Every structure is written in structure tokens, then in C-alpha cells.
Amino acid sequence: MERLAELTEGLLQLTKEAEHFYIDTVKNDPTYEVDFYGQVKPFADKVQPMAQEWFPLAKTYLVQNPIKNLHVAQLDQTVENLDVVAIKSFYPSSGMKRQRETFKSVEYVLAHLHEELKNDPT
């Protein structure tokens, strides 16, 4: 459970980092250009392995400890959304509304799970 808490917190931090970068730099700096090998790939290479390790741990935890308003399907969707966060956050062509909704969705699931883990006495 400790590893799940670490991964959940790490993914939450990376999501917030991507969100700030997307809003502050990608959408507000007219001179910004995508640097795939310098920024996108290294960031995705951090997020994706964490998400792949996180999913089975989160799924097992959720099955054993049902959480109100959190379902296994949301965990699966969160892994997909983390891919979107990891890559599309660096592209100016990514629509603001959709990208913001993706950030919110990921943050909701991760924060909700993180809170439950902090309050779990086991």
C-alpha cells in the first residue's frame, strides 16, 4: 500500500506539473515550440511506467477496499488520460477545454484515492 501511495502522489504531482506547463507556457507563450526529444518524450517516459505500475496496485486496492464514487473503470480511464496528459500537454494544438477536463478527471481520481490511502489505518 505504501508503494501505491507513492505512485499516486507522484502521478498527481506530474499531472499538476503538466497542467501548469500547458497553461503557463504552451498556451501563453507565442514563441513556444514543441521539443519532442527534449521535453515530451522524457516527460512521457516518467509518467507512463508509473501509470503502468500504479494501475494493478490501485485496482487491487479498490477491489479490496471499495471507495464511494470511485470505480475500477475510472482507474482504467485514468491510465489512458495520463497518456493524454503526458503527451498533449506539450502541444499548442491541444484544445484548452478538453485538456483542462482531462487534468480535472485525472486529478479527481488520484486525489480521491490518495486521500483514502492517507486515511486507511492498515
Secondary structure as a PSIPRED ss2 file (coil, helix, strand):
# PSIPRED VFORMAT (PSIPRED V4.0)

   1 M C   1.000  0.000  0.000
   2 E H   0.000  1.000  0.000
   3 R H   0.000  1.000  0.000
   4 L H   0.000  1.000  0.000
   5 A H   0.000  1.000  0.000
   6 E H   0.000  1.000  0.000
   7 L H   0.000  1.000  0.000
   8 T H   0.000  1.000  0.000
   9 E H   0.000  1.000  0.000
  10 G H   0.000  1.000  0.000
  11 L H   0.000  1.000  0.000
  12 L H   0.000  1.000  0.000
  13 Q H   0.000  1.000  0.000
  14 L H   0.000  1.000  0.000
  15 T H   0.000  1.000  0.000
  16 K H   0.000  1.000  0.000
  17 E H   0.000  1.000  0.000
  18 A H   0.000  1.000  0.000
  19 E H   0.000  1.000  0.000
  20 H H   0.000  1.000  0.000
  21 F H   0.000  1.000  0.000
  22 Y H   0.000  1.000  0.000
  23 I H   0.000  1.000  0.000
  24 D H   0.000  1.000  0.000
  25 T H   0.000  1.000  0.000
  26 V H   0.000  1.000  0.000
  27 K C   1.000  0.000  0.000
  28 N C   1.000  0.000  0.000
  29 D C   1.000  0.000  0.000
  30 P C   1.000  0.000  0.000
  31 T C   1.000  0.000  0.000
  32 Y C   1.000  0.000  0.000
  33 E C   1.000  0.000  0.000
  34 V C   1.000  0.000  0.000
  35 D C   1.000  0.000  0.000
  36 F H   0.000  1.000  0.000
  37 Y H   0.000  1.000  0.000
  38 G H   0.000  1.000  0.000
  39 Q H   0.000  1.000  0.000
  40 V H   0.000  1.000  0.000
  41 K H   0.000  1.000  0.000
  42 P H   0.000  1.000  0.000
  43 F H   0.000  1.000  0.000
  44 A H   0.000  1.000  0.000
  45 D H   0.000  1.000  0.000
  46 K H   0.000  1.000  0.000
  47 V H   0.000  1.000  0.000
  48 Q H   0.000  1.000  0.000
  49 P H   0.000  1.000  0.000
  50 M H   0.000  1.000  0.000
  51 A H   0.000  1.000  0.000
  52 Q H   0.000  1.000  0.000
  53 E H   0.000  1.000  0.000
  54 W H   0.000  1.000  0.000
  55 F H   0.000  1.000  0.000
  56 P H   0.000  1.000  0.000
  57 L H   0.000  1.000  0.000
  58 A H   0.000  1.000  0.000
  59 K H   0.000  1.000  0.000
  60 T H   0.000  1.000  0.000
  61 Y H   0.000  1.000  0.000
  62 L H   0.000  1.000  0.000
  63 V H   0.000  1.000  0.000
  64 Q H   0.000  1.000  0.000
  65 N C   1.000  0.000  0.000
  66 P C   1.000  0.000  0.000
  67 I E   0.000  0.000  1.000
  68 K C   1.000  0.000  0.000
  69 N C   1.000  0.000  0.000
  70 L E   0.000  0.000  1.000
  71 H C   1.000  0.000  0.000
  72 V H   0.000  1.000  0.000
  73 A H   0.000  1.000  0.000
  74 Q H   0.000  1.000  0.000
  75 L H   0.000  1.000  0.000
  76 D H   0.000  1.000  0.000
  77 Q H   0.000  1.000  0.000
  78 T H   0.000  1.000  0.000
  79 V H   0.000  1.000  0.000
  80 E H   0.000  1.000  0.000
  81 N H   0.000  1.000  0.000
  82 L H   0.000  1.000  0.000
  83 D H   0.000  1.000  0.000
  84 V H   0.000  1.000  0.000
  85 V H   0.000  1.000  0.000
  86 A H   0.000  1.000  0.000
  87 I H   0.000  1.000  0.000
  88 K H   0.000  1.000  0.000
  89 S C   1.000  0.000  0.000
  90 F C   1.000  0.000  0.000
  91 Y C   1.000  0.000  0.000
  92 P C   1.000  0.000  0.000
  93 S C   1.000  0.000  0.000
  94 S C   1.000  0.000  0.000
  95 G C   1.000  0.000  0.000
  96 M H   0.000  1.000  0.000
  97 K H   0.000  1.000  0.000
  98 R H   0.000  1.000  0.000
  99 Q H   0.000  1.000  0.000
 100 R H   0.000  1.000  0.000
 101 E H   0.000  1.000  0.000
 102 T H   0.000  1.000  0.000
 103 F H   0.000  1.000  0.000
 104 K H   0.000  1.000  0.000
 105 S H   0.000  1.000  0.000
 106 V H   0.000  1.000  0.000
 107 E H   0.000  1.000  0.000
 108 Y H   0.000  1.000  0.000
 109 V H   0.000  1.000  0.000
 110 L H   0.000  1.000  0.000
 111 A H   0.000  1.000  0.000
 112 H H   0.000  1.000  0.000
 113 L H   0.000  1.000  0.000
 114 H H   0.000  1.000  0.000
 115 E H   0.000  1.000  0.000
 116 E H   0.000  1.000  0.000
 117 L H   0.000  1.000  0.000
 118 K H   0.000  1.000  0.000
 119 N H   0.000  1.000  0.000
 120 D C   1.000  0.000  0.000
 121 P C   1.000  0.000  0.000
 122 T C   1.000  0.000  0.000
